[in-house]
Amino acid sequence: EKTSSGKIKRNLMTNDDSIQTAVNESNSIFEKIKALIEPKVIGNDISMESNLITDLGFDSLDLVEGYVLVEKEFQMTLSKEEKNHIKKVKDIVEVVESSRQ
């Protein structure tokens, strides 16, 4: 297909279906993680931006238990570096997403 000036039209964006699939997958991962950690959280809403320690009240044991739950649920192993990187719920989602690629 060509533009009005005769140049070849290039589609640099991914199609909407693949974007929507990525969004849906990310939301699905978030919902699973939310369900896993919800029993540990008292009285606070869980969002992607929630800090596990300051917002959700996790202590070191809660973090370790959370890592184990995530590893079992998503059949993966978190490296020491990944565990050290995880501060917010969105960090868990990103680690899980990257393990699936």
Protein Blocks (a to p, Z undefined) as FASTA:
>chain_A
ZZfkopacddfbdcfklmmmmmmmmmmmmmmmmmmmmmmpghiacdfklcfklmnopafk
lmmmmmmmmmmmnopaddfklmmmpmbfklmmmmmmmmmZZ
